[in-house]
């Protein structure tokens, strides 16, 4: 990959960041489009976030993705927040607009676009979201914004209640509710969509699932944001009963594509980005 003296720099802030598939995904898109850009990983310890953000300006970096553990802590250091980031309290993309740093979140829209790709209609559906952390907030707000009915379930009941209240205050009282983990089966039985936003089932815990197979059925769409392994136990169980199984790779690719477009003004090739991710996962 040739990098000229005029190359523009993009990247990702994380800690650790060595596991990130974003460099492979974005650089594959850059090569396919013949753009004079490069995407690099930046390992940024939490105490260095203020200096790292200032470095975006100082070095003329076009923009960065933001990943764990910085999505919330970076917010005070950007100049402006787009509505999506303000709404969910999380930033995964920073764009350098002539020295003005604008924070946004492409997670929710990336999730919705990945559902559209597989032909799932969100509007009017009943969705159960497992996990009320950062990913759960992005997914839940995106679903509610698209007129889905959202039920949030979290092992920490207060966190699920708080998220449901946040959504209801924004979109109306009937847009979201919370449920106890012991009542999960009841809500899944009435749902069209189940989304796992917890780390349960992530490598090396290949044999774990956040939902018993007995709760899954044909006609249910099961989306697991975990993508290591590519086919989690939850997705394998979903496939075994005839449910639609959707891997978290889809959301990873689409949220990245949206960031790429914000930085370059060019829509990247989704198939190229997804292939790079799958190669990175050894597929």
Residue, then its C-alpha position, 0 to 999 in steps of 0.5 A: x500500500x503506497x502512502x504519499x507525502x500528501x496522504x491524509x490520516x484516519x485512525x482509531x483510539x482504544x486501549x487496548x487496540x491491538x485486537x481491532x479489525x478497523x485498520x484492516x477494514x478501512x485500509x481495504x476500502x481505501x485501496x479499493x477506492x484508490x484514495x490517498x488516505x491511511x488508517x492507523x491504530x492509536x493505543x491511548x491509555x485513559x490518562x492520555x485522552x486529553x492530549x490524544x484528542x488535542x493531537x487530532x487538531x495538532x497533526x491534522x488528522x482527518x478523524x478517528x474512531x473511538x472504542x473501548x474504554x473511551x466512548x464516554x470519557x472522550x465526550x468532554x474533550x470534543x467541541x461539539x456533539x451530534x444529536x445521536x451521540x448526545x442522545x446515547x451519551x457515547x461517541x464512536x466517531x470524531x471528525x476534524x472540521x478545520x480544527x473543530x472536533x465533532x463527536x458522533x455515534x454511527x453505532x445505531x445507524x450501522x445496526x439499522x442498516x445491517x438489519x435492512x441488508x438482511x431484509x428485516x423491517x424494524x418499524x412496528x416490530x417488538x424487540x428485546x434488547x439484552x444489555x443496557x451498556x453502551x452498545x445496548x443504549x445505541x441499539x435501543x435508541x436506534x430501534x425506538x427511533x425507527x418505531x419499534x417497541x423496545x424491551x430492555x433486559x439487563x442483569x442490573x435491573x436499575x440500569x435497564x429501567x434507567x435506559x427505558x426511561x431515557x428512551x421513553x422521555x425522548x420518544x414517548x411512554x410506549x416506546x420502551x420498557x424494562x423487564x426482569x431477567x427472570x421474565x426474559x422468556x415471556x418477552x422473547x416469546x412475543x418478540x420479532x427481534x432479539x438482540x444480544x448486546x452483552x459479551x456473553x458468548x465472546x471468545x474464549x467462552x464459546x459454549x455460553x449463550x445469554x438465552x436458552x435455546x428453548x426460548x428461540x423459535x422459527x420466525x424470530x430474528x436473533x442478532x448477536x453483536x458478538x463476532x468473536x467467534x463469528x458463529x456464537x452459541x446463540x447464533x448456532x442455537x438460533x439456526x438450529x430452530x430455524x430462526x434468522x441468525x445475524x452476526x455482529x460483523x454486519x454492524x461492525x462493517x456498517x458503523x465503520x462505513x458510516x464513519x468512513x463516509x463522514x471523513x472522506x465524503x465517499x461511500x466505501x464498498x461494503x463487500x470489501x470491508x466485510x471481506x477484510x473483517x472476515x479475513x481478519x477473523x480467519x474465515 
